[in-house]
Amino acid sequence: MFRLYFLAAKTALAIAILVVTVRSSMSAEPVHWSRFRGPAGTGVSEAKEVPVNFGEDNVVWKTKLPVSGHSSPIQWGDRIFLTGATAQPDRVERHVLCLDAKSGEVLWDKIAAVVPGESLHKMNSWATPSCVTDGERVIAFFGAGGLHCFDNDGEKLWSKQLGTFPGGWGVGASPIIFKETVIQNCDAEGDSYLIALDRKTGSEVWRTPREAKPRGGWSTPIVIDVHGQPELILNGEFGVSAYNPKTGAILWNCNGFNGRGTPAPVWGHGLLYVVNGKSGDVYAVRPGGRGDVTETHMAWHTDRRGGRDLPSPILVDECLVAISMSGIATGYDAHSGEELWKERLGGNYSGSPIAAGGRIYALAEDGSVVVLQPGKKFELVAKNSVGEGAGEVFRSSPGVISNDLLIRSDSMLYRLK
């Protein structure tokens, strides 16, 4: 009897250890990089072993893309999705691509739309917004080229035209998925709006007007949880706003400091952290208010000078880091807004940084990848280089797949271990 009891207890203990081990392994396994700046849209990966120092020996594969563009790669399972464009004399083809994550092979390349090429800023492209996927379908936005949904095999499921998006800047806002809807920021010069469509059929669920913009808008929304209720947060020309993602109803707005509103906000410590886009104070807002909360919910704001901000900020632990287009990185105390340090990284930056393993990865336009350890003092961990040299331009944001980096230039895609 004792022996049977001992064996049973031993077996139960072994099973318990196995369950704990499996659960620990599962919790450590990074989730899909399913949208611009990862699953939460904040640029933070759960991966712990992303390489810090890397070079040619770390390249798992590199793929020459048949299209050009600046959209950031996204991933679900063994598939990677991105967009691109090819220019013809009288039109521009907008493409959605699917690549095999293990080999880098292009599995399919589908033309989503063929429309005249709208005017662009010299730094923009006809394929800058990133795709979003729920694992069954992938959705891509091309501004005047429309919003398009494909299944995993490249079969088009639906398309929706959302306007002409006038102006000489082009578009940059990426779609996001919230429950059964896909939500798209349609800021433009003049009439602007936010729209939600059924992700399976493309039928309109709600549409909310936004204040007309003198220059347009390029920010991608994030959805946060505020005391059990979702709030969709969207930066813009005049400040940051919150909407009910179920209905489109506006909840609150907080005035910004100096226009553009391109960088996406980040979220942590019960605060939203916002960078304007042009020289102006970086600021933090407590969500959950109603109406104009500029005077009541702005937790702090700190003078920020030094030119344009195109990259979105990144939050790691107690340190908020913002990197200007000219490569000046600034660290702020996330609770007080105190400027902790400011250093020039070298190079120009368009894509947004990401974080993995507690470190920040910032991709410069020339393919340099700076790795920082954020904290009260500036700490440069490594500086690496990706790419084939002159001729490649890196204006997308990196992605993370398992513990590897995905880095895209205008013409190539790299996987680095």
C-alpha positions in Angstrom: 0.0 0.0 0.0 2.8 2.4 0.9 4.6 1.6 -2.3 1.5 2.3 -4.4 0.9 5.6 -2.5 4.6 6.5 -3.0 4.4 5.8 -6.8 1.2 7.8 -7.1 2.6 10.7 -5.2 5.8 10.6 -7.4 3.7 10.5 -10.5 1.6 13.4 -9.4 4.8 15.4 -8.6 6.2 14.6 -12.0 3.0 15.7 -13.8 3.0 18.9 -11.7 6.6 19.7 -12.7 5.8 19.0 -16.3 2.7 21.3 -16.2 4.7 24.1 -14.7 7.5 23.6 -17.2 5.2 23.6 -20.1 3.3 26.7 -18.8 6.6 28.5 -18.3 7.8 27.6 -21.8 4.5 28.8 -23.2 4.6 32.1 -21.3 8.1 32.7 -22.6 7.2 31.9 -26.2 6.8 35.2 -28.1 3.4 35.8 -29.6 2.7 36.7 -33.2 4.0 40.0 -34.6 0.6 40.6 -36.1 0.5 44.3 -36.8 2.6 47.5 -37.0 4.8 47.6 -33.9 3.7 44.1 -32.7 0.7 42.7 -31.0 -0.1 45.7 -28.8 1.2 48.3 -31.2 3.7 49.5 -28.6 6.9 48.0 -30.2 7.5 45.7 -27.2 8.3 42.0 -27.8 8.1 39.2 -25.2 11.2 37.6 -26.8 14.1 37.3 -24.4 17.0 36.1 -26.6 16.9 38.5 -29.6 20.5 38.9 -30.8 22.5 41.9 -29.6 25.5 41.7 -31.8 25.0 40.5 -35.3 26.5 40.6 -38.8 26.6 38.5 -42.0 26.9 35.3 -40.0 23.6 36.0 -38.3 21.6 36.2 -41.5 19.2 33.2 -41.6 18.0 34.3 -45.0 17.7 37.4 -47.1 15.1 37.9 -49.9 15.2 40.3 -52.8 11.6 41.7 -53.0 9.9 42.1 -56.3 8.3 45.4 -55.1 9.4 48.6 -53.4 7.9 50.1 -50.2 8.4 51.1 -46.6 5.8 49.0 -44.9 7.0 47.0 -41.9 6.9 43.2 -41.9 4.3 41.4 -39.8 4.1 37.7 -39.0 1.7 34.9 -37.9 3.0 31.4 -37.5 5.2 30.4 -40.5 4.0 33.3 -42.7 5.3 36.9 -43.1 3.2 39.6 -44.8 4.2 42.9 -46.3 3.2 45.3 -49.0 4.9 46.9 -52.0 4.3 48.8 -55.2 5.6 48.8 -58.8 5.3 51.9 -60.9 4.1 51.8 -64.5 4.1 54.8 -66.9 0.5 55.7 -66.2 -0.4 53.8 -63.0 1.0 52.2 -59.8 0.3 48.5 -58.9 -0.2 48.0 -55.1 0.9 44.5 -54.0 0.5 42.3 -50.9 3.2 39.6 -50.4 3.4 36.5 -48.3 6.8 34.9 -47.5 7.7 31.7 -45.8 9.2 32.5 -42.4 11.6 29.6 -42.5 13.1 30.1 -45.9 12.2 33.6 -47.0 10.7 32.3 -50.2 7.9 34.4 -51.7 4.8 32.2 -51.4 2.5 34.6 -53.2 2.5 38.1 -54.6 -1.0 39.5 -55.3 -1.9 42.8 -56.9 -4.4 44.5 -54.6 -5.1 47.6 -56.8 -4.0 49.4 -59.9 -4.6 53.2 -59.7 -2.7 56.3 -60.7 0.2 57.2 -58.5 -0.8 60.0 -56.1 1.7 62.6 -55.2 4.1 61.6 -52.4 6.7 63.2 -50.1 10.1 62.2 -51.2 10.5 60.0 -48.1 7.2 58.2 -48.4 6.2 55.4 -50.7 3.0 54.0 -52.3 3.2 51.1 -49.8 4.1 52.5 -46.4 1.2 51.3 -44.1 1.8 47.9 -42.7 -0.6 44.9 -42.9 -2.5 43.4 -40.1 -3.5 39.8 -39.7 -5.7 37.6 -37.4 -4.0 34.4 -38.6 -6.8 33.7 -41.1 -6.8 36.8 -43.2 -4.4 39.7 -44.0 -5.6 43.3 -44.5 -3.6 46.0 -46.2 -4.2 49.8 -46.8 -3.0 51.8 -49.7 -4.7 55.2 -49.3 -6.2 56.1 -52.6 -5.6 52.4 -53.6 -8.1 51.2 -51.0 -8.3 48.7 -48.2 -8.0 45.0 -49.2 -8.4 41.7 -47.5 -6.8 38.4 -48.6 -6.9 34.9 -47.1 -3.7 33.1 -46.2 -3.5 31.6 -49.7 -3.7 34.9 -51.4 -7.3 34.8 -52.5 -8.9 38.2 -52.3 -11.9 38.3 -49.9 -13.0 41.9 -50.2 -12.0 45.5 -51.1 -13.1 48.9 -49.9 -12.4 52.3 -51.4 -12.0 54.9 -48.6 -11.3 58.1 -50.5 -8.7 60.0 -52.6 -6.5 61.2 -49.7 -5.5 64.5 -51.4 -2.2 66.3 -50.7 1.4 65.8 -51.6 2.4 63.7 -48.7 0.9 60.2 -49.2 -0.4 57.9 -46.4 1.2 56.1 -43.5 -1.5 54.9 -41.0 -1.7 51.1 -40.7 -5.0 49.2 -40.1 -5.6 47.4 -36.8 -7.9 44.6 -35.8 -10.2 44.9 -32.8 -12.4 41.9 -32.1 -14.6 41.4 -35.3 -13.6 44.7 -36.9 -10.7 46.2 -38.8 -10.2 49.9 -37.9 -8.5 52.4 -40.2 -7.4 56.0 -39.6 -8.4 58.0 -42.6 -6.9 61.4 -41.8 -6.3 63.5 -44.9 -5.9 67.1 -46.0 -9.4 68.3 -45.4 -12.2 65.9 -44.5 -10.9 63.2 -42.2 -12.5 60.2 -40.4 -12.0 57.0 -38.5 -13.7 53.9 -39.8 -14.4 50.3 -38.6 -15.3 47.5 -41.1 -16.3 43.9 -40.5 -13.0 42.1 -40.9 -14.7 39.1 -42.6 -16.9 40.9 -45.1 -15.6 44.5 -45.4 -19.0 46.0 -44.6 -19.0 49.3 -42.7 -19.7 49.0 -39.0 -19.2 52.7 -37.9 -17.6 55.9 -39.2 -16.6 58.8 -37.0 -15.6 62.2 -38.5 -12.4 63.8 -37.3 -11.3 67.4 -37.4 -10.2 68.5 -40.9 -6.4 68.5 -41.2 -4.2 71.1 -42.9 -1.5 68.5 -43.7 -3.2 65.1 -43.2 -2.4 62.4 -40.7 -0.2 59.3 -40.5 -0.6 57.8 -37.1 -1.7 54.2 -36.3 -4.1 53.7 -33.4 -3.6 51.4 -30.4 -6.3 50.0 -28.1 -5.8 50.0 -24.3 -7.8 48.7 -21.4 -9.0 51.3 -18.9 -10.7 49.8 -15.9 -12.1 47.0 -18.0 -13.2 49.2 -20.8 -11.4 49.5 -24.2 -10.2 52.8 -25.5 -8.9 53.4 -29.0 -6.1 55.9 -28.8 -5.1 58.0 -31.9 -2.6 60.7 -32.3 -3.2 63.5 -34.7 -2.4 67.0 -36.0 -4.0 68.7 -33.0 -3.4 66.2 -30.2 -4.4 62.8 -29.0 -7.9 61.5 -28.8 -9.8 58.4 -27.5 -12.7 56.6 -29.0 -14.9 53.7 -28.1 -13.7 51.0 -30.5 -17.1 49.2 -30.4 -19.1 52.2 -31.6 -16.7 54.9 -32.8 -18.0 57.4 -30.2 -15.4 59.9 -29.2 -14.5 59.7 -25.5 -12.0 62.5 -24.9 -9.3 64.6 -26.5 -6.1 66.2 -25.2 -4.5 69.1 -27.1 -0.9 68.5 -28.2 1.9 71.0 -28.6 3.1 71.3 -32.2 1.3 69.4 -35.0 1.7 66.5 -37.4 1.0 63.8 -34.8 2.7 61.1 -36.8 4.2 59.0 -34.0 1.9 56.4 -32.4 1.4 56.8 -28.6 2.7 54.2 -26.2 1.1 52.9 -23.0 2.3 52.0 -19.5 2.1 52.8 -15.8 -1.5 54.0 -16.3 -0.3 56.7 -18.7 -0.3 57.4 -22.5 3.0 58.9 -23.7 2.7 61.2 -26.8 5.2 62.8 -29.1 3.9 65.5 -31.5 5.9 65.0 -34.6 7.3 68.5 -34.8 9.4 70.3 -32.1 7.1 70.6 -29.0 6.7 69.1 -25.6 6.5 65.4 -25.1 3.6 64.7 -22.7 1.8 62.0 -20.7 -2.0 61.7 -20.4 -4.2 59.7 -18.0 -6.9 58.0 -20.0 -10.5 57.5 -18.8 -11.7 61.1 -19.0 -14.5 62.7 -21.0 -14.5 65.7 -23.3 -11.5 68.0 -23.4 -9.1 66.7 -20.8 -6.1 68.9 -21.5 -6.3 70.7 -18.2 -7.4 67.7 -16.1 -5.6 64.6 -17.3 -2.3 65.7 -18.7 0.1 64.2 -16.1 3.2 66.0 -17.2 4.8 67.6 -20.2 8.5 68.2 -20.9 10.1 70.5 -23.4 11.4 68.6 -26.5 13.4 70.4 -29.2 15.7 69.3 -31.9 13.6 68.9 -35.1 11.1 66.4 -36.4 9.9 63.2 -34.8 8.8 60.5 -37.2 9.6 57.4 -35.1 7.2 56.5 -32.4 8.5 56.5 -28.8 9.3 53.3 -26.9 8.7 52.6 -23.2 10.9 50.1 -21.3 10.4 49.8 -17.5 10.7 53.3 -16.1 12.3 54.9 -19.1 10.6 56.5 -22.1 12.8 56.9 -25.1 12.1 59.1 -28.1 14.4 59.3 -31.2 14.3 62.2 -33.6 14.6 61.9 -37.4 18.1 63.3 -37.0 19.2 60.5 -34.7 19.0 62.3 -31.3 17.8 59.9 -28.6 16.4 61.2 -25.4 15.5 59.3 -22.2 12.7 60.5 -19.9 11.5 59.4 -16.5 8.2 57.7 -17.3 6.6 58.9 -14.0 7.7 62.6 -13.9 8.8 63.4 -17.4 12.3 64.5 -16.3 14.8 64.4 -19.0 17.4 61.8 -18.0 19.8 62.0 -20.9 20.2 63.0 -24.5 22.7 61.5 -27.0 23.3 61.6 -30.8 23.1 58.0 -32.3 24.4 58.9 -35.7 22.4 58.6 -38.9 18.8 59.4 -39.8 15.7 57.6 -38.4 12.3 57.1 -39.9 11.2 53.7 -38.6 10.0 53.3 -35.0 12.2 51.5 -32.5 11.2 48.2 -30.8 12.2 46.6 -27.5 13.1 43.0 -26.7 14.8 41.5 -23.7 14.7 44.9 -22.0 16.8 46.5 -24.7 15.8 48.9 -27.5 16.6 48.3 -31.1 16.6 51.4 -33.4 17.0 51.0 -37.2 18.6 53.9 -39.1 17.9 54.6 -42.8 21.4 53.3 -43.7 20.8 49.9 -42.1 22.6 50.6 -38.9 20.9 49.0 -35.9 21.7 50.7 -32.5 21.0 48.6 -29.4 20.4 50.6 -26.2 20.0 49.6 -22.5 17.4 52.1 -21.3 17.7 53.5 -17.8 18.7 56.6 -15.8 21.9 56.9 -17.8 22.6 56.4 -21.5 24.1 53.0 -22.4 25.0 52.0 -25.9 25.1 48.2 -25.9 25.9 47.6 -29.6 25.9 49.1 -33.1 25.4 46.7 -36.0 24.8 47.0 -39.7 22.4 45.3 -42.0 22.1 45.5 -45.8 23.9 45.3 -49.1 25.3 48.9 -48.9 24.5 52.0 -50.9 21.2 51.9 -52.7 19.1 50.3 -49.9 17.0 52.6 -47.7 15.5 51.4 -44.4 12.4 53.4 -43.4 10.4 50.5 -41.9 10.3 49.3 -38.3 11.8 46.0 -37.3 9.7 43.0 -36.3 10.4 40.0 -34.1 9.8 36.3 -35.0 10.6 33.8 -32.3 13.9 35.3 -31.1 15.0 36.6 -34.5 14.8 40.0 -36.0 12.9 40.8 -39.2 14.3 43.9 -41.0 13.0 45.3 -44.2 14.6 47.8 -46.6 12.8 49.3 -49.6 14.0 46.3 -51.6 15.1 43.5 -49.3 13.8 41.5 -46.3 16.3 40.0 -43.8 15.8 37.5 -41.0 18.6 37.7 -38.4 19.3 35.2 -35.5 
